[in-house]
Amino acid sequence: MEGNETTLQTMSPANDPASRAQVWAREVTARIRSKMAWVSEKNRDKIPYTTDENGSYDDRSDPERSWRIDDGLNWWTNGFWGGMMWLLYQDTKQESYARIARISEERMDRCFSDFYGLHHDVGFMFVPTAVADYRLTGNPSSRKRALHAANLLAGRFNPAGRFIRAWNDLEDGDTRGWAIIDCMFNLSLLYWAWEETHDPRFRHIAMMHADTVMQHFIRPDGSVNHIVEFDPETGEMVKALGGQGYGEGSSWSRGQGWALYGFMISYIHTGKQEYLDTAKKVAHYCMACIPENGLIPVDFRQPAQPAYEDSCGACVIAGGLLELAAHVPAPEQSIYRNAALRILRAIDEKRADWTENCDAIVLNCSASYHADRHHFTMTYADYFFIEAIYKLTGTGRLLW
Ligand code: GLY
């Protein structure tokens, strides 16, 4: 009898894995609400990227910081602070979050006159700000900003190679033929512009770029190249570069996330089956690489030591897995959802700061393997962590 009771208790709906995940996600949501309430007010006039030694956010919109043309206001992550505010706005319905989001959106107007410092990352910058504002409130100024940004992105398309050029020339090199995996996320700006204007040029460019990425970036085992160089005249592939990962032929984990989640975005907007299949292929590779402790390394093929982590890449991968789970039949869903949960729970248990000592939540992010600095905070890690938790609770709409 006792045994039966135990079995019944174990099987009760409130105790099954899906229900436990819901309870956990709701607990995390409560912590997000309480932390973001003071973080948003404390930093309302900033566009933060990372925290300093005191745990306080910096301000990328501070004119004193603009030591490079693509830094300062043109810094590629500047959309994520506003994006976080829109995530919280969708959850709490508090107007204060919309007001704070618009401070950065309006401030970023200056990027358009200083457009020499804008790269393909206008998607990362203007989708979570202007597009989000327009989608959620119908703000006509936001529509104008977002269409302007979409036209800048479309203008970077190289028809010979059918790719979107990533960066402007670096101080030490010619990047006319460079495309990078991160751009899979920027495509969402083009899909939005197509859906908004019904001008198929935007969709053609996005899909041609995604097709090129399927052909030249995704390896047979589901790992991905970060950078591929094409001949900008003929469009022929020249070589693949290691970029922010460990080296050539390695597997930069955040790049894996941009590919997985990015192909899901392309699938969601176009319904093209190959994009879903590609997202699955990248997902299976990523899932096989998740370490026992659930903490994601900067590169899945880096040496065991130093054990550099990237919690930001972890959150992007988790977001992609959850989006995949939402678009496959029921029997497959739990595979992707459980993998995402492993990653997110590891962040919550081991790499999250819920105190008032730090403005950021997610710790141990790394911009790239060979950088001098590792294991710091990044606003976009917080963005993707919060977004993933809201995916679990079904809160709000997809901003991408
Ligand atoms: N998009 C550049 C990065 O992920 O660091």
Residues whose N, C-alpha, C, O or C-beta is under 5 A from the ligand:
A	BS01	LIG	D182 R254 A367
